[in-house]
Amino acid sequence: MMRMNRLELIMHKKNMTQNDLSKLTGISQNDISKIINDRKDIYLTTAQKIARAVGEKVDYIWYDY
C-alpha cells in the first residue's frame, strides 16, 4: 500500500474525493492532485482554503513536528 500524506488521510476518513475538495475550494481537481502528490507548490491562502474545507488546521495538514 502506498503511503498517504496527511491530507489524503483526512480526505479518506471523510469519504472525500479530489473532485469534492475541488468543488468546496474552487481549486481545480488537477491542481488538487498536484498538491497531494507534492508536484505543486502551495500558497498559504490555498492551504487555508483546503484546511477550512476539510475542517483542519494548516499546520496539522502540512507541517511535521
N, C-alpha and C positions, 0 to 999 in steps of 0.2 A: 504494500500500500504506500502511495506517495505521502510525504509529509505535508500536512496542511498548515498554512500560516494562520495566524490568529483571526484575521478577517474571514477566511474560508470556514474556520471552525464556528465562528459566530453565525455566519450565514447558514451553515449546515444545521445548527441547533434550532434556528428559526425557520427551517424549510424555505429559505430564501434563495432564489436563483440570481444569477448575474443580471438577467433581464428585469427581475423585480427591483433589484437595487438601482439599476439604471433609471427605471420609472420613478422611483422615490427621490432620486437625487438630481435628475436631469443630466447625468453624465452618461455618455454613450456606452453601450454594452461592450463595445470594442475597447474603450478606454478602461472600463472596469476590469476586463480580462487582463489588460496590460498591467494595471496597478496590482492586481492579485498575484500575477506572475513576475513581479519586480522587473518589468520591461519598460516601465514608465515612471519618471519622477513625479512626485505628487506635491502640489502646493498645499499650504496649511488650510486655506479656505476649502479646498476639495476634500482634504482629510476630515475637516469639521462637518461637511455635508454628509459624508459617508458615516461618520461616527453617530451623528444625530439620527440618520436613517436606520441604523442597526441598534440604537439605544445604548451605546457605549461611549467611553471617553477616548479621545485621540491617543493619549499616551498608553492606554491599555491595548489598543489595537496594534500600534506600530513600534512601541519602544519596549526593549527588554531591560529588565533591571538586573 
